[in-house]
Amino acid sequence: MDETQEGFQIATLVVVVMIVLVVMYYLMIFINPQVAMNPLKPPVSPTATRPGLPPTWTPTPTFTPTNTPTATPTFTATPTETPTSTPTNTPIATATRTRPPRTNTPKPPTPSPFLYSVIRGGCFHSGGTYIEGFVTNASGEEAGVRVRLGTSPGGGEIATIITGSDRSPGHYTFVIRAQGAQPGTWYVWIVDATGKPLSDPNAGRVVTNDIRNPDDPNACWRAEVNFGRR
């Protein structure tokens, strides 16, 4: 850089510094006109606490209305009529609907479509596998009743026995196996001369097993299924 360019830069810097100083000078006078460097200070009152304003300055409106309105209520609402009777709120009669108490009337049992009901007996351990029982009516044991044994409810016929054909009038016995256990599911029911069921075949269901311990209560070799006439 030559000496001429360096001289221009120094001159520019000097001018910028002088401008900043002048701006600061006028700013100080603007903020506080009584600053010492202000050659044209404004006159100051001895008791002034703030430049340009008296110590007890109070803003005073330039307009003073001649008539100052005063809001004075002159009207008081006074009832001129005194009620002679006090209204009484009388509740309006409303119809009360009373429901009759509900009574759960048990429905009568549906009559069975079968003439004979099934009366189950026990099932025990035995020397063979049997299903036996009695057929009774209001007078006692009933002879001449057809009892059927099958492998399905109402079907799978194995044999049909007429009560009274062995030891007593209403007794029957189906020998499934004379010696030993014969596990299986069997159905016993009463039929008429045409083979129509007169008792519920499902109610006469018997399940035999081969539990050989005679003291086991679950052993079922000899089952009892009885029937009663309605």
C-alpha positions in Angstrom: 0.0 0.0 0.0 1.4 3.4 -1.0 1.6 6.4 1.3 -1.3 8.2 -0.5 -3.8 5.5 0.2 -2.7 5.2 3.8 -3.2 9.0 4.2 -6.8 8.7 2.9 -7.7 6.0 5.3 -6.4 8.0 8.3 -8.3 11.1 7.2 -11.5 9.0 6.8 -11.1 7.6 10.3 -10.6 11.0 11.8 -13.8 12.3 10.1 -15.8 9.3 11.4 -14.5 9.9 15.0 -15.4 13.6 14.8 -18.9 12.8 13.6 -19.4 10.4 16.5 -18.1 13.0 19.0 -20.5 15.7 17.6 -23.5 13.4 17.8 -22.6 12.5 21.4 -22.2 16.2 22.2 -25.7 17.1 20.9 -27.2 14.1 22.5 -25.9 15.1 25.9 -27.3 18.6 25.5 -30.6 17.2 24.4 -30.8 15.0 27.5 -29.6 17.6 29.9 -29.6 21.2 28.7 -27.8 22.3 31.9 -24.6 20.3 31.0 -21.4 22.3 31.4 -20.4 22.1 27.8 -23.7 23.8 26.6 -22.9 27.4 25.9 -26.6 28.3 25.7 -28.1 27.0 28.9 -31.8 27.8 29.5 -32.6 29.8 32.7 -33.1 27.6 35.8 -35.4 28.5 38.7 -33.6 28.1 42.1 -36.4 25.7 43.4 -36.8 23.7 40.3 -36.3 20.0 40.7 -37.0 19.1 37.1 -36.0 21.2 34.1 -39.0 23.0 32.5 -41.5 22.1 35.2 -42.3 23.9 38.5 -41.8 21.7 41.7 -45.5 21.4 42.4 -46.7 21.3 38.8 -50.3 20.0 38.5 -51.9 19.6 35.1 -54.9 22.1 35.0 -57.5 21.8 32.3 -57.9 24.8 30.2 -61.6 24.4 30.0 -63.7 24.9 33.1 -67.4 24.3 32.7 -69.6 27.0 34.3 -72.3 24.6 35.3 -71.0 21.6 37.2 -73.6 18.8 36.9 -74.1 16.9 40.1 -75.8 13.5 39.7 -78.4 13.5 42.5 -81.0 10.8 42.3 -84.4 12.4 43.0 -86.6 9.5 42.2 -87.2 6.6 44.5 -89.4 3.8 43.3 -92.0 3.3 46.1 -94.8 0.8 45.6 -98.1 2.5 45.8 -100.1 -0.7 46.1 -99.8 -2.9 49.1 -100.8 -6.5 48.4 -103.5 -7.6 50.8 -102.9 -11.3 50.2 -99.8 -13.4 50.0 -99.8 -15.7 47.1 -99.3 -19.3 48.1 -97.8 -21.8 45.7 -100.3 -24.7 45.8 -98.8 -27.8 44.2 -100.8 -29.0 41.3 -102.3 -32.4 42.0 -100.6 -35.0 39.8 -101.9 -38.4 39.1 -99.8 -41.0 40.9 -99.6 -44.2 39.1 -99.0 -47.1 41.4 -97.8 -50.3 39.9 -99.2 -53.4 41.4 -96.5 -55.5 43.1 -94.9 -58.0 40.9 -95.4 -61.6 41.9 -93.3 -64.2 40.3 -95.8 -66.9 39.7 -93.9 -70.1 39.0 -94.9 -71.6 35.8 -96.4 -75.0 36.1 -94.0 -77.7 35.0 -94.4 -78.9 31.5 -96.1 -82.3 31.6 -93.9 -85.1 30.4 -95.0 -86.7 27.1 -94.0 -90.1 28.6 -96.3 -92.4 30.6 -93.5 -93.7 32.8 -90.8 -91.7 34.7 -87.3 -93.0 35.3 -86.2 -93.6 38.9 -82.4 -94.2 38.9 -80.9 -96.6 41.4 -77.3 -97.3 42.1 -74.5 -99.1 40.2 -72.2 -101.6 42.0 -69.5 -104.1 41.6 -70.7 -107.7 40.8 -69.6 -111.0 39.3 -71.1 -110.1 35.9 -72.6 -107.1 34.0 -76.4 -106.6 34.5 -79.1 -104.0 34.3 -82.2 -104.7 36.3 -85.0 -102.9 38.1 -88.8 -102.7 38.8 -91.8 -101.2 37.0 -94.5 -99.9 39.4 -97.8 -98.1 39.3 -100.1 -96.8 42.0 -101.0 -100.3 43.0 -97.5 -101.7 43.2 -95.4 -103.7 40.8 -96.8 -103.8 37.3 -96.5 -106.9 35.2 -96.7 -107.2 31.4 -94.7 -104.1 30.7 -92.2 -104.1 27.8 -88.7 -102.9 28.8 -86.1 -102.5 26.0 -82.3 -102.5 26.1 -80.3 -100.7 23.3 -77.0 -99.1 22.5 -78.5 -95.7 21.6 -81.3 -93.6 23.0 -84.4 -95.1 21.5 -82.4 -97.3 19.1 -79.8 -100.0 18.7 -82.1 -102.6 20.2 -80.4 -105.6 21.9 -83.3 -107.2 23.7 -86.9 -106.6 25.1 -88.1 -108.1 28.3 -91.7 -108.2 29.7 -91.9 -107.6 33.4 -93.0 -110.5 35.5 -91.3 -113.1 33.4 -88.7 -113.9 36.0 -89.0 -113.6 39.8 -91.7 -111.0 40.6 -94.5 -109.2 38.7 -92.7 -105.9 38.0 -89.1 -107.0 37.8 -86.9 -107.3 34.8 -83.2 -108.2 34.3 -80.9 -107.7 31.3 -77.8 -110.0 31.4 -75.1 -108.2 29.4 -72.4 -110.6 30.5 -72.9 -113.4 33.0 -69.3 -113.5 34.2 -66.9 -110.5 34.3 -67.1 -106.8 33.3 -68.5 -105.5 30.0 -67.7 -101.8 29.7 -70.1 -99.8 27.5 -73.0 -97.3 27.3 -76.5 -98.7 27.5 -80.0 -97.3 27.3 -83.1 -98.8 29.0 -86.6 -97.6 28.3 -90.3 -98.8 28.2 -92.1 -99.3 24.9 -95.7 -100.1 23.9 -96.7 -103.0 21.6 -95.8 -100.9 18.5 -92.3 -100.0 19.9 -93.3 -96.4 20.8 -91.2 -95.1 23.8 -93.3 -94.8 26.9 -90.4 -93.5 29.0 -87.5 -91.1 28.2 -84.7 -93.3 26.6 -82.0 -90.7 27.6 -83.0 -90.9 31.2 -82.3 -94.6 31.3 -78.6 -94.2 30.3 -76.1 -96.5 32.1 -72.3 -96.6 31.7 -70.6 -99.7 32.9 -66.8 -100.1 33.4 -64.3 -102.8 34.3 -63.1 -101.5 37.7 -62.3 -104.7 39.5 -61.9 -103.4 43.0 -65.2 -104.2 44.7 -64.6 -101.5 47.3 -64.2 -98.7 44.7 -67.5 -96.7 44.7 -66.9 -95.9 41.0 -67.2 -99.5 40.0 -70.3 -100.1 37.9 -71.1 -103.7 36.9 -74.7 -104.1 38.1 -76.9 -101.1 37.5 -80.5 -100.4 38.8 -83.0 -98.5 36.7 -86.6 -98.4 37.9 -89.7 -97.0 36.3 -92.9 -95.5 37.8 -96.2 -95.1 36.0 -97.5 -91.5 36.2 
